[in-house]
């Protein structure tokens, strides 16, 4: 096991982050460290940190020393020494076939994870919808509106019954 006294970083810029706040809290920068879930005071202290830059944050929230980076991420335009060095590293990385292969694998994995999440969401939505429908049908039968169940194909009837019985 080796010990590292320094820190290093990988800057990964996802184009989708150029146009929205990744966590919706309005911070200009979100910083994460490796924390033990069982003991929230226990950190790995391995020098790693994950940082997400919110490029749509209010300009006054962006620290002065990060404005060049934010501008580069948002526009892709080189404006100073930092953005020039990042741009050169990006160009080198794009020419590296091994890196590109790993990056594509990561993108495909991310797509798979997103699709799994969407499918879970659709399943939960269907289950919730079915549960609400059963609740509505039971309420209608108990409330004397059982004869209207066959008319669910008419959106106005369904909407009226949902409102009447407080089912969303």
N, C-alpha and C positions, 0 to 999 in steps of 0.2 A: 504494500500500500504506500502510495506516495503522498507527500504533503505539498500543497501549493500555497505559496504566500501571496502571489499576485492574483489579479483578476483578469479575466479575458471576456470578450464578448463577441457575439455574432449578431449582426444587424440584418434582420429579415424584414423586408418591406413588402407587405401584401398590398397590391394595388387597391383592393376593396377598402383598405383602411384610410386611403387618401380622402374618402368622401363621407366617412361617418365615424362617430365615436365608438370604439370597439366595445365599451362596457356601459355606455350611456350615463356616466356620472359627471361628465363635464370637466374632468381633470385633463390637463395638458399632457401629463405623463402618468402612466400606471406602472409601478415597480413591484415585482414579486420576487420573493426568495424562497428557498426550500425550507418549509416549516413542517414539523412533526404534527400530524393531525391529532394524536393522542395527548400531546403536551405542547400547547401553543407557545411556550417559552423556549422550546428546543429547536434551534436552527442548525442546519448542516455546517454553516460557516465554511463552505468550500469555494467561496469567491464567485459563485454563479448567481446571476440575477436575470430575470426576464423583465424586459421593459417594453411597454407598448406606448407608442407616441400617438396621441390623438391630434391628428393634423387639422381637424376642424374646430379645435378649441379656440376660444376667444383669444385674439392676438395678445392681449394684455396678460393672459395667464401663462403664455409661453415664456420661459426664462430667456433672458437676453442671449446667453451662451448657446441656446438650442435653436434660435430663430433661423439660422442658416440651414441647419439640418431639416427643420420643418419645411422650409421653402423648397429644399431639394426633393424631399419626399413628395410634396404636393405637386411640384411642377416638373421635376426631373432636370431642372436647369442648374448648372454650376454657378455658384456665386462667390466662392472664396476657397481658401485652402482646404477646409474640412470637406466641403462638398466635392471638390476636385479629387481628393484622395478617395472618397467613397465611390465616386463615379469611375475612377480608374480600377478600383477593386471589383466593382460590378462588371465592368467590361472584361476584366481578366476571368472572372468567374463564369461569365457567359460563354467564353471560349473554351473552358475546361469541360471536356466531354464527361469525365467521371462525375464531376460536380453536377452537371446538368442531368445526368442519369439519376443520381440520388435525389435531386430536387424534384424531378418528375415523379419518382416513386412517392415522395412525400406529398406532392400535390394529389396524386391518385388516392393515397391513404386518406388525406383530408376530405376528398370528395366522398369516399366510402363512408367515413364517419358521419359526414353531414347527411348523406342519404339514409343511413341507419337512424339518425335522429329524426329525420323527416318521417320515416316509416313508423317509428315509435309514436311520434306525434299524431300521425293519421290514425293509428290503431287506438290510441287513447281517445282521440276525438270521436271515432266510430263507437267505441264502448260507452263514452259519455252520452253520445246522441241516442244510442239504443236504450240506455238507462233512463234518459229523460223521456223518450217515447213511451216506454213501459209505464213510467210514472204518470204521464199524461193520459194514456189509455185507461189505467186503473182509476184515475181521478174522474175521467169522463163517465165511466161506467157507474161509479159511486154517485156522481152528480146528476145522473139521468140523461147524459148526452151520448150514450153508447151508440145510438143510431147515426151519429155524425162521424164516427170513426171511418166508415167506408168512404167518406167524402174528403179524406186527407189529400187526395190528388189535387184538390182546389186550394191553392196557397192561402187564400183569404180565410177559408174555414179553419185551416191548421193554425194560422196566426191568431185568429179570434179565440180558439180553444186554448192555445198556449197562454194568451193574455188572461183569459177567464180563470184558468187554474194556476196561474203564477209559475208557469214552466218556461224556462229560457231555452 
